[in-house]
Amino acid sequence: MALNGAALSDAEVEFLIERARFVRLETIRLISIAKVGHYTSVFSCAEIFAALYYDVMRIRKGEPAWADRDRFLMGKGHAAVGLFPILADLGFFDLSWLGTYTRLGSPLGDHPDMTKVPGVDFSSGSIGHALSNGVGMLLGGRFQNRDFNAFVLLGDGEMQEGQVWEAALSASSHGLSNLIAIVDRNGYQLDGKVDDILAVEPLDEKWRAFGWEVHTVNGHDLHALTTLLRQVKADKSRTKPCCIIAQTVKGKGIDYMETEPGWHLGYLGAEDEVNARETILNTVISQ
């Protein structure tokens, strides 16, 4: 895994594009087992998953219990269907688990459960709690003289939760420079457009006012996104926590999902599933 701020090579970008495609295809496959799921929530952050797990985060394949690995917490836990295939691919649990997704007795549910799934650092449910848990993990690591990073993926609708901002205050107060929050700014939440329901802009200025370093990036441009994440992680002179606002598109890769907010929760019929898979296989998403 990359541990410096260097820009990516063409081969590295192509590999990450393939991994993001893998996330989308596996999401479709697993939702076909459940018969309902959150395609669009995964598709908006597939590149973020790929950049973190296949390049930026310090992890060891097959060692989910390694105490010094970087941590990943996800506020928008309904995107777990896209995370589980990565954890299996990295050897954190057996690939056969994926075939049991959401079935009775399976450890893999619609939301991740850290007590059942190796490699899951945070059990999500109600949104708004992931950043607080990231703060707590890093304070615990500080007491143990460990230097791991915590990456926290937040939905932009999650910015409406007061606990997020309490955690933001705490993180800056404690100088947690190894805390990196990533806001999946896809513009939508369950009931519609985020800023129609409860406006969160100017989001970058809000995070800066709470004592954070802030960057904005195209969340689907794997070269720009991964380069920024590498640089942020490698910057040992920073004394503040860092927030990356990733500008994304909900449902990215499937045109009708991108324009129809009702796809927050849905199910592709057999013919539509085939067409969606073919679209993803034949589309290079890099911006």
C-alpha positions as CSV (number, residue, x, y, z in Angstrom):
1,M,0.0,0.0,0.0
2,A,1.2,3.5,-0.9
3,L,2.6,5.5,2.0
4,N,3.8,8.6,0.3
5,G,2.2,11.6,-1.5
6,A,3.5,10.7,-5.0
7,A,1.1,11.0,-8.0
8,L,-0.2,7.7,-9.4
9,S,1.1,6.0,-12.5
10,D,-1.2,5.1,-15.4
11,A,-1.0,1.5,-14.4
12,E,-2.1,2.3,-10.8
13,V,-5.0,4.3,-12.0
14,E,-6.1,1.5,-14.3
15,F,-6.0,-1.0,-11.5
16,L,-8.1,1.3,-9.3
17,I,-10.6,1.8,-12.0
18,E,-10.9,-2.0,-12.3
19,R,-11.4,-2.3,-8.6
20,A,-14.2,0.3,-8.6
21,R,-15.8,-1.6,-11.4
22,F,-15.5,-4.7,-9.3
23,V,-17.3,-3.0,-6.4
24,R,-20.2,-2.0,-8.7
25,L,-20.6,-5.5,-10.2
26,E,-20.4,-7.2,-6.9
27,T,-23.0,-4.8,-5.5
28,I,-25.4,-5.8,-8.2
29,R,-24.7,-9.5,-7.6
30,L,-25.3,-9.3,-3.8
31,I,-28.4,-7.2,-4.2
32,S,-29.8,-9.9,-6.5
33,I,-29.6,-12.2,-3.4
34,A,-31.3,-9.8,-1.1
35,K,-33.9,-8.7,-3.8
36,V,-33.6,-5.1,-2.6
37,G,-30.7,-2.8,-1.8
38,H,-28.8,0.5,-2.1
39,Y,-27.1,0.5,-5.5
40,T,-26.8,4.2,-5.9
41,S,-25.3,4.8,-2.4
42,V,-22.5,2.4,-3.3
43,F,-22.0,3.7,-6.8
44,S,-21.4,7.2,-5.6
45,C,-18.5,6.1,-3.4
46,A,-17.1,3.1,-5.3
47,E,-14.0,5.0,-6.3
48,I,-13.5,6.1,-2.6
49,F,-13.7,2.4,-1.5
50,A,-11.2,1.5,-4.2
51,A,-8.7,4.3,-3.5
52,L,-8.7,3.6,0.3
53,Y,-8.6,-0.2,0.4
54,Y,-6.4,-0.8,-2.6
55,D,-3.9,2.0,-2.3
56,V,-4.0,4.4,0.6
57,M,-4.9,2.6,3.8
58,R,-2.2,0.6,5.7
59,I,-3.6,-2.9,5.9
60,R,-2.3,-6.5,5.6
61,K,-4.2,-9.0,3.5
62,G,-5.7,-11.7,5.6
63,E,-5.0,-9.8,8.9
64,P,-8.1,-7.9,10.0
65,A,-7.0,-8.0,13.6
66,W,-3.6,-6.3,13.0
67,A,-3.5,-3.7,15.7
68,D,-1.6,-1.1,13.7
69,R,-3.7,-1.2,10.5
70,D,-5.6,1.9,9.5
71,R,-9.3,2.1,10.5
72,F,-12.3,2.7,8.3
73,L,-15.6,3.8,9.6
74,M,-18.7,4.4,7.5
75,G,-21.6,6.6,8.6
76,K,-23.6,5.7,5.5
77,G,-23.7,2.1,6.6
78,H,-26.3,1.1,3.9
79,A,-23.4,1.1,1.5
80,A,-21.9,-2.0,3.2
81,V,-23.0,-4.1,0.3
82,G,-20.2,-2.5,-1.7
83,L,-17.7,-2.9,1.2
84,F,-18.2,-6.6,1.9
85,P,-16.7,-7.8,-1.4
86,I,-13.6,-5.8,-0.8
87,L,-13.1,-7.3,2.7
88,A,-13.5,-10.8,1.3
89,D,-11.1,-10.0,-1.6
90,L,-8.5,-8.9,1.0
91,G,-8.9,-12.2,2.8
92,F,-10.6,-10.8,5.9
93,F,-13.2,-13.5,5.7
94,D,-14.0,-16.4,3.3
95,L,-15.4,-15.5,-0.1
96,S,-18.2,-18.0,0.5
97,W,-19.8,-15.6,3.0
98,L,-20.8,-13.3,0.1
99,G,-23.3,-15.8,-1.2
100,T,-25.2,-15.7,2.1
101,Y,-25.7,-11.9,2.0
102,T,-28.8,-10.9,4.1
103,R,-29.9,-14.6,4.5
104,L,-31.0,-15.8,7.9
105,G,-28.0,-16.4,10.1
106,S,-25.5,-14.7,7.8
107,P,-23.0,-12.3,9.4
108,L,-23.5,-10.0,6.3
109,G,-26.5,-7.8,6.7
110,D,-27.7,-4.6,5.1
111,H,-25.6,-2.7,7.6
112,P,-22.1,-3.8,8.8
113,D,-21.8,-5.4,12.2
114,M,-18.3,-5.2,13.7
115,T,-19.1,-8.1,16.1
116,K,-19.7,-10.5,13.2
117,V,-17.6,-9.3,10.2
118,P,-13.8,-9.3,10.5
119,G,-12.4,-6.0,9.2
120,V,-15.5,-3.9,10.0
121,D,-14.5,-1.2,12.5
122,F,-17.9,0.3,13.2
123,S,-21.4,-1.1,13.4
124,S,-23.6,1.5,11.7
125,G,-27.4,2.0,12.0
126,S,-28.6,5.5,12.8
127,I,-26.4,8.0,11.0
128,G,-24.2,10.5,12.7
129,H,-22.1,8.4,15.0
130,A,-19.1,7.3,12.9
131,L,-17.0,10.4,13.3
132,S,-17.4,10.3,17.1
133,N,-16.2,6.7,17.1
134,G,-13.3,7.6,14.9
135,V,-12.3,10.3,17.4
136,G,-12.5,7.7,20.2
137,M,-10.4,5.1,18.3
138,L,-7.6,7.6,17.7
139,L,-7.6,8.8,21.3
140,G,-7.3,5.2,22.4
141,G,-4.5,4.7,19.8
142,R,-2.7,7.7,21.2
143,F,-2.8,6.3,24.7
144,Q,-1.3,3.1,23.3
145,N,1.4,4.9,21.3
146,R,-0.1,3.6,18.0
147,D,0.1,5.8,14.9
148,F,-2.7,4.4,12.7
149,N,-5.0,6.6,10.8
150,A,-8.8,6.6,10.8
151,F,-10.7,7.3,7.6
152,V,-14.4,8.1,8.2
153,L,-16.8,8.1,5.2
154,L,-19.9,10.4,5.8
155,G,-22.9,11.0,3.7
156,D,-23.7,14.6,2.9
157,G,-27.2,14.2,4.5
158,E,-25.3,13.1,7.6
159,M,-24.0,16.7,7.9
160,Q,-27.5,17.5,9.3
161,E,-26.7,15.5,12.4
162,G,-25.5,17.5,15.5
163,Q,-23.3,14.7,16.7
164,V,-21.1,15.1,13.6
165,W,-20.3,18.6,14.6
166,E,-19.7,17.7,18.2
167,A,-17.2,15.1,17.0
168,A,-15.6,17.7,14.6
169,L,-15.1,20.1,17.6
170,S,-13.6,17.3,19.7
171,A,-11.2,16.2,16.9
172,S,-9.8,19.6,16.3
173,S,-9.5,20.3,20.1
174,H,-7.5,17.1,20.5
175,G,-5.3,17.8,17.4
176,L,-6.2,14.5,15.7
177,S,-4.2,15.1,12.5
178,N,-4.5,11.4,11.7
179,L,-8.3,11.6,11.3
180,I,-9.5,12.0,7.7
181,A,-13.2,12.6,7.1
182,I,-14.5,12.0,3.6
183,V,-17.9,13.5,2.8
184,D,-19.6,11.7,-0.1
185,R,-21.2,14.9,-1.5
186,N,-23.7,13.3,-3.9
187,G,-26.4,15.8,-3.2
188,Y,-29.1,13.4,-2.2
189,Q,-30.5,11.7,0.9
190,L,-33.5,9.4,1.4
191,D,-36.2,12.0,1.0
192,G,-34.7,14.1,-1.9
193,K,-32.0,16.7,-2.4
194,V,-30.0,17.4,0.7
195,D,-30.1,21.2,0.3
196,D,-33.8,21.2,-0.3
197,I,-34.4,19.3,3.0
198,L,-31.9,21.1,5.2
199,A,-29.1,23.0,3.5
200,V,-25.6,22.2,4.5
201,E,-23.6,24.7,2.4
202,P,-21.1,26.4,2.6
203,L,-19.8,23.0,3.7
204,D,-16.1,23.7,3.3
205,E,-16.3,26.9,5.3
206,K,-18.2,25.1,8.1
207,W,-15.5,22.4,8.5
208,R,-12.8,25.1,8.5
209,A,-14.6,27.0,11.2
210,F,-14.5,23.9,13.3
211,G,-10.7,23.8,13.0
212,W,-10.2,21.3,10.1
213,E,-8.1,21.4,7.0
214,V,-10.4,21.1,4.1
215,H,-10.0,19.9,0.4
216,T,-12.5,19.4,-2.3
217,V,-12.0,16.8,-5.1
218,N,-13.9,15.0,-7.8
219,G,-14.8,11.8,-6.0
220,H,-14.9,9.8,-9.3
221,D,-11.5,10.9,-10.6
222,L,-9.3,8.2,-9.2
223,H,-6.1,10.0,-10.1
224,A,-7.0,13.2,-8.4
225,L,-8.8,11.5,-5.4
226,T,-6.0,9.0,-4.7
227,T,-3.2,11.5,-5.1
228,L,-5.0,13.8,-2.6
229,L,-5.5,11.0,-0.1
230,R,-1.8,10.0,-0.4
231,Q,-0.7,13.6,0.2
232,V,-3.0,14.1,3.1
233,K,-1.9,10.9,4.7
234,A,1.8,11.6,4.1
235,D,1.6,15.1,5.6
236,K,3.2,14.8,9.0
237,S,3.4,18.6,9.5
238,R,-0.4,19.0,9.7
239,T,-1.7,19.6,13.2
240,K,-5.4,19.5,12.3
241,P,-7.8,16.8,11.3
242,C,-8.6,16.8,7.6
243,C,-11.9,16.8,5.7
244,I,-12.1,15.8,2.1
245,I,-15.3,16.9,0.3
246,A,-15.7,14.4,-2.5
247,Q,-18.0,15.7,-5.2
248,T,-19.9,12.6,-6.5
249,V,-22.9,11.5,-8.4
250,K,-25.4,9.2,-6.7
251,G,-25.9,6.1,-8.9
252,K,-22.7,7.0,-10.9
253,G,-22.4,4.7,-13.9
254,I,-26.0,3.9,-14.6
255,D,-27.6,6.9,-16.3
256,Y,-31.2,6.5,-15.1
257,M,-30.0,5.9,-11.5
258,E,-28.1,9.2,-11.7
259,T,-31.2,11.1,-12.5
260,E,-33.9,9.3,-10.5
261,P,-33.6,9.8,-6.7
262,G,-36.1,7.0,-6.1
263,W,-33.3,4.6,-6.7
264,H,-32.0,5.2,-3.2
265,L,-33.5,1.8,-2.4
266,G,-34.5,-0.5,-5.3
267,Y,-34.1,-3.7,-7.2
268,L,-33.1,-4.5,-10.8
269,G,-35.2,-7.1,-12.6
270,A,-33.4,-9.8,-14.5
271,E,-33.1,-8.0,-17.9
272,D,-32.2,-4.7,-16.3
273,E,-29.5,-6.4,-14.2
274,V,-27.9,-7.8,-17.3
275,N,-28.0,-4.4,-19.0
276,A,-26.6,-2.7,-15.9
277,R,-23.7,-5.2,-15.7
278,E,-22.9,-4.7,-19.4
279,T,-23.0,-0.9,-19.0
280,I,-20.5,-1.1,-16.1
281,L,-18.2,-3.5,-17.9
282,N,-18.1,-1.2,-20.9
283,T,-17.8,2.1,-19.1
284,V,-14.6,3.6,-17.8
285,I,-15.5,5.9,-14.9
286,S,-12.6,8.1,-14.1
287,Q,-14.2,11.5,-13.7
